[in-house]
Amino acid sequence: MPISELVGYGAREQTRTEYLRLVAARQGWRTADAAEWKELEEFLLARAVEHDAPSVLFRLACEYLASAKVIRPGVIMLMERIATVRQKAVAEVYTRVEHLLTEHRRAEMDGLLVVEPGMSTSRLAWLHRGATSASPMSIRAELDKLRYLRDLDAHALDLSMLPGARRRRLAGIGRRATNQALARRDVDKRYPVLLATLAECAVEVLDEVVQMFDQAISGTENGARRKLDELLAQRARASEDRLSLLEEILTVTTDLDVPDVDVGAKLRAGIGLERMRAARRDPKNRLLRDHGHLALIDASFTYLREFVPHVISTLRFEASVEAKSLVGAVDVLRELYARGGRKVPEGAPTEFVPTRWRGYLDQAAKAGNATAYWHYWELCTLLGLRDALRSGDVWMPGSRRYSDPTTLLLPGATWNAWRGEYCVLVGAPDTADEALDQVGEQLHAALGDLEPLLASGEGPVRMTEKGELVVNRLSAEAVPDEVDELRLELVELLPRPQLTELLIEVDRWASWSDQLTHAGGKTHRDPQLRRNLYAAILAQACNFGLTAMTEASGISYDTLSWTTEWYLREDTLREANAAIVNHHHRLPLASVGGHHVVLGWAAVPDARQVPDRTGDEPLLRRRRRGHLTHVSDQHSTYGTKVIPVTDREAVYVLDEILGNATDLPISEHATDTAGQTLTVFSLFALTGFTLSPRIRDLGGITLHRLGSRREVCSVFPNAGKLLTGTVDIGLIRSQWDEMLRLAASLKYGHSTASLVVSKLHASSRRSALAQALVEYGGLQRTLYALRYLADEAYRRRITRQLNKGESLHSLRRDLFFAHEGTVRRRHQEQQTELALCLSLVTNTIITWNTAYLELALAHLSQRRGRIDRSLLAHVSPALMEHVNPYGTYEFPVEAEYARTGYRPLREPEAIGG
């Protein structure tokens, strides 16, 4: 058909409508009739009960209609149906929990919103007020909350009929809403919120009590450890005098010219009897196996008694078979507290007492000192209980953090159904024999790569004549001379925006502020909301708080406080960060510097000062937490977590990787020494990731082999000598299925990696599964070490990635300038939100810089000709000198959103002027 005959085709609207209908019918699509609408509403109602955000429901509706080949109705019509479904979801939630709402319980929950006589706040606000220290007074206050919640039967509330997301959203509303706002809500909205809030508080307060108990016991133990170190230092200094005396004695006793009968007289005359008597140590004063550590803890017995009896009398524990005697001892201790007993009854359990402390009990029993025995036995029980709660040998019914460890694994039936799929997903061998054969082949290849380097006896990696491994530090990476000149030229071309303008412009590109949704599901967005969100985020990211932001921006404190409370939450801030990272990932210049994404992180500890006024004088205690950030090889920060700096970072490395919600294809993790353990090496391999740390003193770690030393050294006479350790192959074979099951539980989100890893690390008696992970991790670390030693390019890549992380930390410190970078937020939830705001602003700067560096590069190319793009790998987008974060803050939202395209670059003549 000649094309000329199609001129004017479709000019009539009726023609387009008719042909659209024919095309849809041809492809099997149909319009929505009553049946389709009913099915759609049923589908949406099930989703709305879980998550009733209109944007989410609209997307799900579109996906459902597309899968059913139903032509999507008009947007307005569809949104009207979604609004109806949301109302039905509210009614459905109320119907599901209505059987719990007796008249008595309704009255109790309404009482939560009332300020009782003698209290300054309502019970609900009281429940949400967290402790700021692990002092005895704070612990008793949290126990009061726990008893109050138990009187309300909050710990027994079964809300399993509601999806977890709905329960969390309802509890979030209860945490943020005022008493007046909750009281004004309709019954079908108010009571589900209060039920979810009570149930969540019961779990949170219980976990808080146990954690504070742990911190208080550990604080006492650490204080005793510091005193012990001082005493041992003094003892060592005193021993110097005794060693000097011994030298003098040996000089006399080994002198053959001094007759034997004259030795004693010569010693007494020359050295002096008093000096020798003073140097003689009474056998009773000899140190026990722990050097007196437990005795120093006993000095704080009175302090422990201020809170321990209250904790033990309130909490109930369950235990594994191995820890039954410990829980039996706790039961005895509870009975002693109840009746005011001062003597440990005959037959009280002692099997759990470690060998290093048994001497205390034996000495006290032998001396008949019932009080000393009671003190030491009680201390052993409390310290053992703390360790067992950490490892999972003892758990708390109703707890989330200290729950039965068997619940951390996928149920058996679920695992059997998913096992094959999981092995394919992560590339894990189906059987242990296949896994060991695979590792054997990899070891053989890695040893083959390293053998010629060691055989040469020269180079950065070599063996000394004594058989010691020497690894030279990497020389500085060569940077072309043109890089500095190129960087200066590019930076001079960049516009000079205010930080507020930069934030708004990146939001115009990535729409990240749309991810900051109202905690209560409110859909209407005030025209000034964007401005308020930007101000609230900068107030946290720059660390000067809402009061200072009010003065700098003119936005009222109440407005900023309300915006922060209802919009800036961990989940929404993570989604906003993901939107920025995804936009940055699509920028052309972002891919320069690597063809695959390598994950790296470093902990940035932030010290905070917390006033503690429990004594007569204010005492400033430094309670340190760290911001753990995960930085991709594109310089974007895709993961942020707040952790105690007293915890080993390796516990947390998998959390952000497994929870990665961005488009970045994370495959490898670069870290320093503290980010690795054998257990972590094993879990990385079993979840389909590669761990690439930079280990300090690599020559001092034990490398493992399969087979005998003679077999390995016969093939690799130099490299084989490095493999001095063996692995328990039989244990790996017997536990392989459980190892995969545990890894799948983490990969699929059934359990949190940090919780599982912390329990595996804390256990004093490793289970068969924990030991198998260590054995397999030894093989994985050996593979890494051999590759690290043989491949200089690999070593440089790890160092380069860690350096990128450090450049981001420098940028974060420049942003976090107020109050000298000291974090003043007391609660971990607040600190997490602050850290995420800082990561968000950091990501906006990285994204803005990357986009404008690309424009500046194109401008320079036009002026100078083609520029070698390999030079760009040395130009970091972590730049701050062209951005002004100081002064007053204005938010020209309308002007920035009215802008089309990018803002103009600076002209060379303007730069010169």
C-alpha positions in Angstrom: 0.0 0.0 0.0 1.4 3.4 -1.0 2.3 5.5 2.0 0.4 8.4 0.5 -2.9 6.5 1.1 -2.2 6.7 4.9 -2.2 10.4 4.9 -4.8 11.6 7.3 -5.2 8.2 8.9 -6.5 8.4 12.4 -7.6 12.0 12.1 -11.0 11.0 13.3 -11.0 10.2 17.1 -13.6 7.5 16.4 -11.2 5.7 14.1 -8.5 5.7 16.7 -10.9 4.3 19.3 -12.2 1.6 17.0 -8.8 0.5 15.9 -7.5 0.5 19.5 -10.3 -1.8 20.5 -9.4 -4.1 17.6 -5.7 -4.2 18.4 -6.5 -4.9 22.1 -8.8 -7.7 21.1 -6.2 -9.1 18.7 -3.6 -9.2 21.5 -6.1 -10.7 24.0 -6.6 -7.6 26.1 -10.1 -6.6 27.4 -11.7 -3.7 29.2 -12.6 -3.9 32.9 -16.2 -5.0 33.5 -17.9 -5.6 36.8 -16.2 -9.0 37.3 -12.7 -7.5 36.7 -13.4 -4.6 39.0 -14.5 -7.0 41.8 -11.4 -9.2 41.3 -9.2 -6.1 41.3 -10.8 -4.8 44.5 -10.3 -8.1 46.3 -6.7 -8.2 45.2 -6.1 -4.6 46.4 -7.9 -5.1 49.7 -5.5 -8.0 50.5 -2.6 -5.6 49.7 -4.1 -2.6 51.4 -4.4 -4.5 54.7 -0.6 -4.9 54.6 0.4 -1.5 53.1 -2.2 1.1 52.2 0.1 3.8 50.7 -1.9 5.0 47.6 1.2 5.1 45.3 2.1 1.5 46.2 -1.5 0.4 45.6 -1.7 2.2 42.3 1.5 0.5 41.1 0.3 -2.9 42.3 -3.1 -2.3 40.6 -1.3 -1.5 37.3 0.8 -4.6 37.6 -2.2 -6.8 38.3 -4.2 -5.4 35.4 -1.3 -5.9 33.0 -0.8 -9.5 34.2 -4.5 -10.1 33.6 -4.4 -8.3 30.2 -7.1 -5.8 31.4 -6.8 -2.4 29.9 -6.1 0.1 32.7 -9.0 2.4 33.4 -8.5 6.1 33.7 -6.3 7.3 36.6 -9.0 9.2 38.4 -11.4 6.2 38.2 -8.6 3.9 39.5 -7.6 6.2 42.3 -11.3 6.5 43.4 -11.4 2.7 43.7 -8.1 2.7 45.6 -9.5 5.2 48.1 -12.6 3.0 48.6 -10.3 0.0 49.1 -8.3 1.9 51.7 -11.4 2.6 53.7 -12.4 -1.1 53.5 -8.9 -2.0 54.7 -9.3 0.1 57.8 -12.6 -1.7 58.5 -11.0 -5.1 57.8 -8.2 -4.4 60.3 -10.7 -3.5 62.9 -12.7 -6.6 62.3 -9.7 -8.8 62.7 -8.7 -7.4 66.1 -12.2 -6.7 67.4 -12.3 -9.9 69.4 -9.4 -8.5 71.5 -11.3 -5.3 72.3 -13.2 -6.1 75.5 -14.7 -3.3 77.4 -12.0 -3.6 80.1 -9.2 -3.5 77.5 -10.7 -0.5 75.7 -10.8 1.4 79.0 -7.2 0.4 79.7 -6.0 1.7 76.3 -8.0 4.9 76.6 -6.2 5.4 79.9 -2.9 5.4 78.1 -3.8 8.8 76.6 -4.6 10.4 80.0 -2.1 12.1 82.3 -2.6 10.4 85.6 -2.1 12.3 89.0 1.5 12.3 89.9 2.8 12.0 86.4 4.0 14.7 84.1 3.1 12.8 80.9 0.6 10.2 79.7 1.4 6.5 80.1 1.8 6.3 76.3 4.5 9.0 76.2 6.1 7.4 79.3 6.3 4.0 77.5 8.1 5.6 74.5 10.6 7.5 76.6 13.7 5.5 76.3 16.6 5.2 78.8 19.8 7.2 78.2 22.1 5.2 80.3 22.4 1.7 81.9 22.4 3.0 85.4 20.6 1.0 88.2 17.9 3.7 88.4 17.3 3.5 84.6 17.1 -0.3 84.7 14.5 -0.2 87.5 12.5 2.4 85.5 12.4 0.2 82.5 11.4 -2.7 84.7 8.5 -0.6 86.0 7.4 -0.2 82.3 7.7 -3.9 81.7 5.6 -4.8 84.7 3.0 -2.2 83.7 2.8 -3.7 80.2 2.4 -7.2 81.7 -0.4 -6.0 83.9 -2.1 -5.0 80.6 -1.3 -8.4 79.1 0.6 -6.6 76.3 3.1 -9.4 76.2 0.3 -11.9 75.5 -1.3 -10.0 72.6 -1.5 -12.1 69.5 -1.7 -9.8 66.4 -0.6 -12.5 64.0 -3.9 -11.9 62.1 -2.4 -8.6 60.8 0.5 -8.5 58.4 3.9 -7.4 59.9 4.0 -4.3 57.7 0.6 -3.2 59.0 1.6 -3.8 62.6 4.8 -1.8 62.2 2.9 1.1 60.6 0.2 1.2 63.3 2.9 1.1 66.0 4.7 3.9 64.2 1.6 6.1 64.3 1.2 5.3 68.0 4.8 6.4 68.6 4.5 9.7 66.7 0.9 10.9 67.2 0.0 13.1 70.1 -2.5 12.0 72.8 -5.1 14.5 71.5 -4.7 13.3 67.9 -5.2 9.6 68.9 -8.2 10.4 71.1 -9.9 12.2 68.2 -9.5 9.2 65.9 -12.5 7.0 65.2 -12.7 3.8 67.2 -11.9 1.7 64.2 -8.6 3.6 63.8 -7.7 4.3 67.4 -7.8 0.9 69.0 -5.8 -1.0 66.3 -3.1 1.7 66.7 -3.0 1.3 70.5 -3.1 -2.5 70.3 -0.1 -2.6 67.9 1.7 0.0 70.0 1.3 -2.0 73.2 2.5 -5.2 71.6 5.5 -3.4 70.1 6.3 -1.7 73.4 6.2 -5.1 75.2 8.9 -6.4 72.9 11.0 -3.3 72.8 11.0 -2.7 76.6 11.9 -6.4 77.3 14.8 -6.2 74.8 15.9 -2.9 76.4 15.9 -4.3 79.9 18.1 -7.3 78.8 20.4 -5.0 76.9 20.8 -2.6 79.8 21.4 -5.6 82.1 24.2 -6.7 79.7 25.7 -3.2 79.6 25.7 -2.7 83.4 27.3 -6.1 84.0 29.8 -5.5 81.3 30.6 -2.1 82.6 31.3 -3.5 86.0 33.5 -6.3 84.5 35.4 -3.8 82.3 36.0 -1.5 85.3 37.4 -4.4 87.2 39.6 -5.3 84.2 41.1 -1.8 84.1 41.9 -2.0 87.8 43.4 -5.4 87.3 45.7 -4.1 84.6 46.9 -1.4 87.0 47.5 -3.9 89.7 49.3 -6.3 87.4 51.5 -3.4 86.2 52.4 -2.6 89.9 53.0 -6.3 90.5 55.3 -6.4 87.5 57.3 -3.4 88.8 57.6 -5.0 92.2 58.8 -8.2 90.5 61.7 -6.2 89.1 63.1 -5.8 92.7 62.6 -9.5 93.3 64.5 -10.3 90.1 67.3 -8.1 91.2 67.4 -9.8 94.6 67.4 -13.2 92.8 70.5 -12.1 90.8 72.3 -11.3 94.0 71.3 -14.6 95.6 72.4 -16.5 92.5 75.7 -14.7 92.5 76.5 -16.1 96.0 75.0 -19.6 95.6 76.8 -20.2 92.4 80.2 -19.0 93.7 82.2 -22.2 94.2 84.7 -20.3 96.4 82.0 -19.9 99.1 81.6 -23.0 101.2 78.1 -24.5 101.4 78.0 -24.0 105.2 78.7 -20.2 104.7 76.1 -19.5 102.0 73.3 -18.7 104.4 75.4 -16.5 106.6 76.8 -14.6 103.6 73.3 -14.0 102.2 72.0 -12.8 105.5 75.0 -10.6 106.0 75.3 -9.2 102.5 71.7 -8.9 101.5 69.9 -8.7 104.8 67.3 -10.9 106.3 64.7 -8.2 106.3 65.0 -7.6 102.5 64.6 -11.4 101.8 61.6 -11.6 104.1 60.0 -8.6 102.4 60.5 -10.2 99.0 59.0 -13.6 100.1 55.4 -13.8 98.8 52.8 -15.5 101.0 51.3 -18.5 99.2 47.9 -17.2 100.1 48.6 -14.1 98.0 49.4 -16.0 94.9 47.1 -15.1 92.0 44.4 -17.4 90.8 44.0 -18.4 87.2 42.2 -15.1 86.3 44.8 -13.0 88.2 42.2 -11.8 90.6 39.7 -10.4 88.1 36.6 -12.0 89.8 37.7 -10.7 93.2 37.8 -7.1 91.8 34.3 -7.5 90.3 33.2 -8.6 93.8 34.3 -5.2 95.0 31.3 -3.8 93.1 28.9 -6.3 94.7 26.8 -3.5 96.3 26.4 -1.7 93.0 25.1 -4.9 91.3 22.6 -5.5 94.1 20.9 -2.1 93.2 19.4 -3.7 90.1 20.2 -7.4 89.7 17.5 -8.7 92.1 14.9 -6.7 90.3 15.9 -8.0 86.9 16.1 -11.6 88.0 12.8 -11.5 89.8 11.0 -10.0 86.8 12.4 -12.0 83.9 12.0 -15.7 83.0 14.6 -17.6 81.0 14.7 -20.7 78.8 17.8 -22.6 77.8 19.3 -25.2 75.6 20.4 -28.5 77.1 24.0 -27.3 77.6 22.8 -24.3 79.6 20.2 -26.0 81.8 22.4 -25.9 84.9 22.9 -22.1 84.4 19.1 -21.5 84.3 18.8 -23.7 87.4 21.3 -21.5 89.1 19.3 -18.4 88.1 16.2 -20.0 89.6 18.0 -20.6 92.9 19.3 -17.1 92.8 15.7 -15.8 92.3 14.6 -17.7 95.3 17.4 -16.4 97.4 16.5 -12.8 96.5 12.8 -13.5 97.3 13.4 -14.8 100.9 16.5 -12.6 101.6 18.8 -15.7 101.8 22.5 -15.2 102.4 23.8 -18.7 101.9 23.9 -20.8 98.7 21.9 -24.0 99.4 23.6 -27.3 99.2 23.5 -28.8 95.7 23.1 -25.5 93.9 24.3 -25.9 90.3 28.0 -25.1 89.6 28.6 -27.0 86.4 28.4 -23.8 84.3 31.3 -22.1 86.3 34.3 -21.8 84.0 37.6 -23.3 85.1 39.3 -20.0 85.6 36.8 -19.1 88.4 36.4 -22.5 90.1 39.3 -21.7 92.4 37.3 -19.0 94.1 34.5 -21.4 95.0 36.9 -24.1 96.1 38.8 -21.7 98.4 35.7 -20.3 99.9 34.2 -23.7 100.5 37.4 -25.0 102.0 37.6 -22.0 104.3 34.0 -22.4 105.3 33.3 -18.8 104.2 29.7 -18.9 103.2 29.5 -15.2 102.4 32.5 -15.3 100.0 31.1 -18.5 98.4 27.7 -16.8 97.9 29.3 -13.7 96.3 31.5 -15.6 93.9 28.8 -18.1 93.0 26.3 -15.2 92.3 28.9 -13.3 90.2 29.6 -16.5 88.1 25.8 -16.9 87.6 25.3 -13.3 86.5 28.3 -13.3 84.1 27.3 -16.7 82.7 23.8 -15.5 82.2 25.0 -12.4 80.3 27.2 -14.5 78.0 24.5 -17.2 77.4 22.0 -14.5 76.4 24.5 -13.1 73.9 25.3 -16.5 72.4 21.7 -17.8 72.4 22.2 -20.6 74.8 19.7 -18.8 77.0 16.8 -16.9 75.5 13.7 -14.9 76.5 10.2 -15.8 75.5 8.6 -12.7 73.9 11.9 -11.1 72.9 13.0 -10.2 69.5 16.7 -9.7 70.0 17.2 -12.5 72.6 14.8 -15.1 71.1 15.2 -18.8 70.7 18.0 -19.2 68.1 16.2 -22.1 66.4 13.7 -19.5 65.2 16.5 -17.7 63.3 16.6 -20.6 60.7 14.1 -21.1 58.0 11.5 -23.7 59.0 12.4 -27.2 57.8 9.6 -27.6 55.3 10.3 -24.2 53.8 14.0 -24.9 53.5 13.4 -28.2 51.8 11.2 -26.5 49.2 13.7 -23.7 48.6 17.0 -25.6 48.8 17.5 -26.3 45.1 16.5 -22.8 44.1 18.9 -21.2 46.7 21.9 -23.3 45.5 21.3 -22.1 42.0 20.8 -18.5 43.1 24.1 -18.2 44.9 26.1 -20.8 42.9 26.6 -23.0 46.0 27.4 -26.7 45.5 24.6 -29.0 46.4 26.7 -31.3 48.5 29.7 -31.0 50.8 31.8 -33.3 48.6 31.2 -31.0 45.6 32.1 -28.0 47.7 35.3 -29.5 49.0 36.3 -30.6 45.5 35.7 -27.1 44.2 37.8 -25.6 47.0 40.5 -28.2 46.3 40.7 -27.1 42.7 40.8 -23.4 43.6 43.5 -24.0 46.2 45.6 -25.9 43.6 45.3 -23.1 41.1 46.0 -20.4 43.7 49.1 -22.2 45.0 50.2 -22.6 41.4 50.0 -18.8 40.9 52.0 -18.1 44.1 54.7 -20.8 43.8 56.9 -19.1 41.1 56.9 -15.8 43.0 58.1 -17.5 46.2 60.6 -19.6 44.2 62.3 -16.6 42.8 63.1 -15.3 46.3 62.7 -11.7 45.1 59.9 -9.2 44.8 57.3 -7.7 47.2 56.2 -11.2 48.3 59.0 -13.6 49.4 60.2 -16.1 52.0 63.1 -15.4 54.3 65.8 -17.9 55.1 64.0 -18.7 58.3 60.8 -19.5 56.3 59.0 -16.3 57.3 56.7 -14.7 54.8 57.5 -11.1 53.9 54.9 -8.8 52.2 56.2 -5.4 51.3 53.9 -2.4 51.4 52.5 -1.4 48.1 54.3 1.5 46.5 52.2 4.6 45.7 50.1 4.2 42.7 51.4 6.2 39.7 49.2 9.1 38.8 49.7 10.9 35.5 50.9 14.4 35.7 47.9 15.6 33.7 45.5 14.6 36.4 46.0 17.5 38.7 45.7 20.0 35.9 42.6 18.3 34.6 41.0 18.2 38.0 41.6 22.0 38.6 40.2 22.9 35.2 37.1 20.8 35.8 36.5 22.2 39.2 36.9 25.8 38.0 34.1 25.2 35.5 31.7 23.9 38.0 28.9 26.3 39.1 28.9 27.5 42.7 25.6 26.6 44.1 24.3 26.9 47.7 23.9 23.6 49.4 20.2 24.1 49.5 20.1 24.7 45.7 22.1 21.6 45.1 19.7 19.5 47.2 16.7 20.8 45.3 18.3 20.2 41.9 19.1 16.6 42.6 15.6 16.1 43.9 14.3 17.5 40.6 16.3 14.8 38.8 15.8 11.8 41.1 12.5 12.7 42.9 14.0 11.4 46.1 11.7 13.5 48.4 8.7 11.6 47.0 10.0 8.6 49.0 9.6 10.5 52.3 6.0 9.6 53.0 3.8 10.4 56.0 4.0 7.8 58.8 0.2 7.8 59.1 -0.5 7.3 55.4 -1.5 11.0 54.8 -1.5 11.6 51.0 -2.0 15.3 50.8 1.4 17.1 50.4 1.4 20.8 51.4 3.1 23.1 48.8 5.7 24.0 51.4 6.4 20.4 52.4 9.5 20.0 50.1 11.0 23.1 51.6 10.4 21.8 55.1 11.8 18.4 54.3 15.0 19.9 52.9 15.4 22.1 56.0 14.8 19.2 58.4 17.3 17.0 56.6 20.0 19.6 56.5 19.5 20.4 60.2 20.5 16.8 60.9 23.1 16.3 58.2 25.0 19.4 59.3 24.5 18.6 63.0 23.2 22.0 64.1 19.7 20.9 65.0 16.2 22.3 64.5 16.6 25.4 66.7 19.6 26.6 64.7 17.9 25.8 61.4 14.9 27.8 62.5 17.2 30.8 63.0 19.0 30.2 59.7 15.9 29.6 57.5 13.0 31.4 59.1 10.9 28.2 59.2 9.2 27.7 62.6 10.6 25.1 65.0 7.1 23.4 65.3 7.0 23.0 61.5 10.5 21.4 61.4 9.8 19.2 64.4 6.5 17.9 63.0 8.1 17.3 59.6 11.0 15.4 61.2 8.7 13.3 63.4 6.3 12.2 60.6 8.4 12.1 57.5 12.1 11.4 58.4 12.1 7.7 59.4 14.7 5.0 58.8 12.6 3.3 56.1 11.7 6.4 54.2 15.3 7.8 54.4 16.7 4.5 53.1 14.3 4.7 50.1 15.2 8.3 49.4 18.9 7.3 49.5 18.2 4.4 47.1 16.5 6.8 44.7 19.6 9.0 44.6 22.0 6.1 44.3 20.0 4.6 41.4 20.0 7.9 39.6 23.7 8.3 40.1 24.3 4.8 38.9 22.7 5.7 35.5 25.0 8.7 34.9 27.6 8.0 32.3 30.6 9.3 34.3 29.6 7.1 37.3 30.9 4.0 35.5 34.4 5.4 35.1 36.8 3.6 37.4 35.5 0.1 37.4 33.4 -2.4 35.4 31.9 -4.0 38.5 30.7 -2.7 41.8 33.0 -3.4 44.8 31.6 -2.7 48.2 33.8 -1.1 50.8 33.2 0.5 54.2 35.0 1.9 57.2 33.6 2.8 60.6 33.6 6.4 61.5 33.3 6.6 65.3 31.3 9.6 66.6 31.8 10.4 70.3 28.9 11.9 72.2 28.7 13.3 75.7 25.8 12.3 77.8 25.1 14.1 81.1 24.5 11.7 83.9 23.0 13.4 87.0 22.5 10.3 89.1 25.2 11.5 91.5 25.8 14.7 93.4 27.9 16.2 90.6 27.3 16.0 86.9 29.4 13.4 85.3 30.1 13.4 81.6 30.4 9.9 80.2 31.6 9.3 76.6 29.3 6.7 75.0 30.7 6.0 71.6 28.9 4.7 68.5 30.1 4.5 65.0 28.6 5.2 61.6 29.2 2.2 59.5 28.9 3.3 55.8 29.0 1.1 52.7 30.5 2.8 49.7 30.4 1.5 46.1 33.2 1.9 43.7 31.1 4.7 42.1 31.5 6.7 45.3 27.9 6.4 46.3 26.9 5.5 49.8 24.3 2.8 49.6 24.3 1.5 53.2 24.4 3.2 56.6 24.2 1.7 60.0 24.9 2.9 63.6 26.8 0.4 65.7 28.5 0.5 69.1 32.2 0.9 68.6 32.8 -1.7 71.2 31.4 -4.3 68.9 33.6 -5.8 66.2 32.6 -4.4 62.8 32.6 -7.9 61.2 29.3 -8.6 63.0 27.5 -6.0 60.8 29.2 -6.2 57.4 26.5 -8.5 55.8 23.5 -6.5 56.9 23.7 -3.7 54.3 24.8 -6.0 51.6 21.9 -8.4 52.0 19.5 -5.5 52.5 20.8 -3.6 49.4 17.7 -2.0 47.9 19.5 -0.1 45.1 20.2 -1.1 41.5 23.9 -1.5 42.3 25.0 -5.1 41.5 27.0 -5.7 44.7 29.3 -8.7 44.4 32.5 -8.0 46.5 33.3 -6.4 49.8 36.5 -4.6 50.6 37.3 -3.9 54.3 40.1 -3.7 56.9 41.2 -6.3 59.4 38.3 -5.7 61.8 35.7 -6.5 59.2 36.6 -10.1 58.8 36.5 -13.4 60.8 36.4 -17.0 59.7 32.7 -17.1 60.3 32.1 -14.1 58.1 34.4 -15.5 55.4 32.2 -18.6 55.4 28.9 -16.7 55.3 30.1 -14.5 52.4 30.9 -17.5 50.3 27.6 -19.3 51.2 25.5 -16.2 50.3 27.2 -15.7 46.9 29.5 -12.8 47.8 33.3 -12.3 47.9 35.1 -10.9 50.9 38.3 -9.0 50.1 39.8 -7.5 53.3 43.1 -5.8 53.8 44.4 -7.9 56.7 47.1 -6.5 58.9 50.1 -8.9 59.4 48.8 -11.3 56.8 51.9 -13.4 57.3 50.9 -14.2 60.9 47.5 -15.8 60.1 47.0 -19.6 59.8 46.3 -20.9 56.3 44.6 -24.2 55.9 45.0 -27.1 53.5 43.1 -30.1 52.2 45.3 -33.2 52.4 48.6 -33.9 54.2 51.5 -31.4 54.4 53.7 -33.8 52.5 51.3 -34.1 49.6 50.9 -30.3 49.3 54.6 -29.5 49.6 55.6 -32.2 47.1 53.7 -30.3 44.4 54.3 -26.7 45.8 57.6 -26.8 47.8 57.5 -23.1 48.6 53.9 -22.0 48.7 52.8 -25.3 50.3 54.8 -24.5 53.5 52.4 -21.6 54.2 49.5 -23.9 54.7 50.1 -25.1 58.2 46.5 -25.6 59.3 44.1 -28.5 58.7 40.3 -28.6 58.6 37.7 -31.0 59.9 36.3 -32.3 56.6 33.9 -34.7 58.4 32.4 -31.8 60.3 31.8 -29.8 57.2 30.2 -32.8 55.5 27.8 -33.4 58.4 26.8 -29.8 58.7 26.7 -28.7 55.1 22.9 -28.7 54.8 22.6 -26.6 58.0 25.3 -24.2 56.8 23.3 -23.6 53.6 20.1 -23.3 55.5 21.6 -20.7 57.8 22.9 -18.7 54.8 19.5 -18.9 53.1 17.9 -17.6 56.2 20.0 -14.5 56.0 19.8 -14.2 52.2 16.0 -14.4 52.2 15.6 -12.0 55.1 14.3 -14.5 57.6 16.9 -13.4 60.1 19.2 -10.4 60.5 22.8 -11.2 59.7 24.3 -9.2 62.6 22.0 -10.9 65.1 23.1 -14.4 63.9 26.8 -13.5 63.5 26.9 -11.9 67.0 25.5 -15.1 68.5 27.9 -17.3 66.6 30.8 -15.1 67.8 29.6 -14.9 71.4 29.2 -18.6 72.1 31.9 -19.9 74.5 31.1 -23.5 73.4 30.7 -23.5 69.7 27.9 -25.7 68.3 28.7 -28.1 65.5 27.2 -25.6 63.0 29.3 -22.7 64.4 32.5 -24.8 64.3 31.7 -26.0 60.7 31.4 -22.4 59.6 34.8 -21.7 61.1 36.3 -24.7 59.4 34.9 -23.7 56.0 35.8 -20.1 56.6 39.4 -21.2 57.1 39.5 -22.6 53.6 37.8 -19.5 52.2 40.3 -17.2 53.9 43.2 -19.3 52.6 41.9 -18.8 49.0 41.7 -15.1 49.6 45.2 -14.9 51.1 46.8 -16.9 48.3 45.2 -14.6 45.7 46.1 -11.5 47.6 49.8 -12.6 47.8 50.0 -13.6 44.1 48.1 -10.8 42.5 49.4 -7.2 42.9 46.5 -5.8 40.9 44.1 -7.4 43.4 46.0 -5.8 46.3 45.9 -2.4 44.6 42.2 -2.7 43.8 41.3 -3.4 47.5 43.5 -0.4 48.6 41.9 1.8 45.9 38.4 0.9 47.1 39.2 1.6 50.7 40.7 5.0 49.7 37.4 5.9 48.0 35.7 5.2 51.3 38.2 7.5 53.1 37.5 10.3 50.6 33.8 10.0 51.3 34.5 10.2 55.1 36.4 13.4 54.5 33.4 14.8 52.7 31.0 13.7 55.5 33.2 15.4 58.1 33.1 18.6 56.1 29.3 18.4 56.1 28.9 17.4 59.7 30.6 20.6 60.9 28.4 21.9 63.7 29.2 21.3 67.4 32.7 20.1 66.3 31.2 16.9 64.8 29.9 15.6 68.2 26.7 13.6 68.0 24.3 14.9 70.6 21.4 12.5 69.9 21.0 10.0 72.8 18.9 7.2 71.3 20.0 4.8 68.6 16.9 5.5 66.5 17.6 9.2 66.5 21.3 8.6 65.7 20.3 6.3 62.8 18.1 8.9 61.3 20.8 11.5 61.6 23.4 9.2 59.9 21.0 8.5 57.1 20.3 12.3 56.6 24.1 12.7 56.4 24.4 9.9 53.8 21.5 11.4 51.8 23.2 14.8 51.6 26.5 13.2 50.8 24.9 11.2 48.0 23.3 14.4 46.5 26.7 16.1 46.4 28.3 13.1 44.7 25.4 12.9 42.2 25.5 16.6 41.5 29.2 16.6 41.1 29.2 13.6 38.8 26.6 15.1 36.5 28.3 18.5 36.2 31.8 17.0 35.9 30.4 15.2 32.8 29.3 18.6 31.4 32.6 20.2 32.3 34.4 17.4 30.6 32.4 17.8 27.4 33.1 21.6 27.5 36.8 21.0 27.9 36.8 18.5 25.1 35.3 21.0 22.7 37.9 23.6 23.7 41.0 21.4 23.9 40.1 18.4 21.8 39.7 14.8 22.9 40.6 14.1 26.6 41.9 10.7 27.7 39.0 9.3 29.8 41.3 7.0 31.7 42.5 10.1 33.6 39.0 10.5 35.1 39.5 7.4 37.2 41.8 9.6 39.3 39.3 12.5 39.6 37.0 11.9 42.6 33.5 13.4 42.7 33.9 13.8 46.5 34.4 17.5 46.1 33.1 20.2 48.4 35.1 23.4 47.7 32.6 24.8 45.2 29.6 24.2 47.6 28.8 26.7 50.3 27.2 24.9 53.4 27.3 28.0 55.7 25.3 31.1 56.3 21.5 31.5 56.1 19.4 28.9 54.3 17.0 29.8 51.6 15.1 27.2 49.6 14.1 28.4 46.1 12.0 25.4 45.4 9.8 27.0 42.7 12.7 28.6 40.9 14.7 25.4 40.8 11.8 23.3 39.7 11.1 25.8 36.9 14.6 25.3 35.6 14.9 23.2 32.5 18.1 21.3 32.0 21.3 22.0 33.9 22.6 25.4 35.2 25.3 27.0 33.0 29.0 26.2 33.7 31.3 29.0 34.7 33.1 30.7 31.8 36.9 30.9 31.9 36.8 34.7 31.7 34.4 34.8 34.7 36.8 32.5 36.5 39.7 34.8 35.8 37.8 37.9 36.9 
